[in-house]
């Protein structure tokens, strides 16, 4: 019940209320089922997300990295939940201004999702856009543009021309021209 309440606060962007609940749930899970149980790793992921959403990437990073190590050990390198953890670590590095690290991790996720899910899958498309955003932030417009164009093409085909993601893709591609 405490985990559900913490997630409800997280989902409603009430991070101050979510944080102590996530911390309590994590402490209980570590004590009762151990650090590598999937439920514990999910708690670690949620706590890292809460810190990141609160603008505390330095507190989020060690938790995100712990979750990633645990998921790699228990689920393997290319499991979707492991890739979500890699993406989270990438996002935290991005927020901290560590763009090279963020890019390397985002590319790793993109490559794995292309192999496992194909280009048309929503998660792959999100990863394409994420790599493009990082490249753009780093000033590599030539590297970002083909990815923005690919994201736009895929978004138009899978979501339609008027979907908000497609409209964002138009905007992003236009911004690098």
C-alpha positions in Angstrom: 0.0 0.0 0.0 2.8 2.4 0.8 4.4 1.7 -2.6 1.1 2.4 -4.4 0.7 5.7 -2.5 4.3 6.7 -3.3 3.7 6.0 -7.0 0.4 7.9 -6.9 2.3 10.9 -5.5 5.0 10.4 -8.2 2.5 10.2 -11.0 0.8 13.4 -9.8 4.1 15.2 -9.6 3.9 15.5 -5.8 7.6 14.6 -5.4 7.9 16.0 -1.8 5.2 13.5 -0.7 6.6 10.7 -2.8 10.2 10.9 -1.6 9.9 9.8 2.0 7.5 7.0 1.0 9.9 5.7 -1.6 12.7 5.8 0.9 10.7 3.9 3.5 9.6 1.3 0.9 13.2 0.8 -0.3 14.5 0.4 3.3 11.8 -2.3 3.9 12.5 -4.1 0.7 16.2 -4.1 1.2 15.8 -5.6 4.7 13.1 -8.2 3.8 13.9 -9.4 0.2 17.4 -8.1 -0.5 19.1 -5.7 -2.8 18.8 -7.7 -6.1 15.1 -8.6 -5.9 13.2 -7.1 -8.8 10.8 -5.3 -6.5 13.8 -3.7 -4.6 15.3 -2.7 -7.9 12.0 -1.1 -9.0 12.0 0.9 -5.7 15.6 2.1 -6.4 14.5 3.1 -9.9 11.5 5.0 -8.5 13.6 6.8 -5.9 16.1 7.8 -8.5 13.3 9.1 -10.7 11.9 11.1 -7.7 15.2 12.7 -7.0 15.7 13.5 -10.7 12.2 15.0 -11.0 13.0 17.1 -7.9 16.1 18.5 -9.7 18.6 16.5 -7.6 20.6 14.6 -10.3 23.5 14.1 -7.9 21.3 12.2 -5.6 19.6 10.4 -8.5 22.8 9.2 -10.2 24.1 6.7 -7.6 20.6 5.2 -7.3 20.1 4.9 -11.0 23.5 3.3 -11.4 22.7 0.8 -8.6 19.5 -0.1 -10.3 21.3 -0.6 -13.6 23.9 -2.9 -12.0 21.2 -4.9 -10.3 19.1 -5.3 -13.4 22.2 -6.2 -15.5 23.0 -8.9 -13.0 19.5 -10.3 -12.6 17.9 -9.7 -16.0 20.8 -9.4 -18.4 22.2 -6.6 -20.6 19.4 -6.3 -23.2 16.2 -6.9 -21.1 13.8 -4.0 -21.6 13.8 -3.2 -17.8 17.6 -3.0 -18.0 17.5 -0.8 -21.0 15.1 1.5 -19.1 17.7 1.7 -16.3 20.4 2.5 -18.9 18.2 5.2 -20.2 17.6 6.6 -16.8 21.3 6.8 -16.1 21.7 8.6 -19.5 19.0 11.1 -18.6 20.6 11.9 -15.3 24.0 12.4 -16.9 22.3 14.7 -19.4 20.7 16.7 -16.6 24.2 17.0 -15.0 25.7 18.3 -18.3 27.7 15.1 -18.9 26.7 14.9 -22.5 29.4 12.5 -23.7 28.3 9.9 -21.1 24.6 10.6 -21.8 25.2 10.1 -25.5 27.1 6.8 -25.2 24.4 5.4 -23.0 21.5 6.6 -25.2 23.2 5.1 -28.2 23.5 1.8 -26.4 19.8 1.8 -25.7 18.9 2.8 -29.2 21.1 0.0 -30.7 19.6 -2.6 -28.4 16.0 -1.4 -29.1 16.6 -1.4 -32.9 17.7 -5.0 -32.6 15.1 -6.2 -30.2 12.0 -4.2 -31.2 12.6 -2.8 -34.6 12.4 0.9 -35.7 8.6 1.2 -35.6 8.3 0.4 -31.9 7.4 3.4 -29.8 10.4 2.8 -27.4 12.8 2.7 -30.3 11.4 5.9 -31.7 11.8 7.6 -28.3 15.4 6.4 -28.2 16.0 7.8 -31.7 14.7 11.2 -30.6 16.7 11.1 -27.4 20.0 10.6 -29.2 19.1 13.4 -31.6 18.3 15.7 -28.7 21.6 15.0 -27.0 23.6 15.5 -30.3 21.7 18.7 -30.9 22.5 19.9 -27.3 26.2 19.1 -28.0 26.1 21.3 -31.1 26.3 18.3 -33.6 23.5 19.5 -35.8 24.7 17.3 -38.7 24.5 14.2 -36.5 21.1 15.2 -35.0 19.3 16.1 -38.3 19.2 12.5 -39.8 17.9 11.2 -36.5 15.2 13.9 -36.2 14.2 13.2 -39.8 14.0 9.4 -39.1 12.0 10.1 -36.0 9.7 12.4 -38.0 9.2 9.8 -40.8 8.5 7.0 -38.3 6.2 9.2 -36.2 4.2 10.2 -39.3 3.8 6.6 -40.4 2.9 5.2 -37.0 1.1 8.0 -35.3 -0.1 10.3 -38.1 0.6 13.9 -39.1 -1.4 15.5 -36.3 -0.2 13.5 -33.3 1.6 15.7 -30.7 4.8 13.5 -31.1 4.8 14.1 -34.8 4.3 17.8 -34.4 7.2 17.8 -31.9 9.3 16.0 -34.5 8.6 18.6 -37.1 9.6 21.3 -34.6 12.8 19.5 -33.6 13.9 18.9 -37.2 13.2 22.5 -38.1 15.2 23.8 -35.1 18.4 22.2 -36.4 18.1 23.5 -40.0 
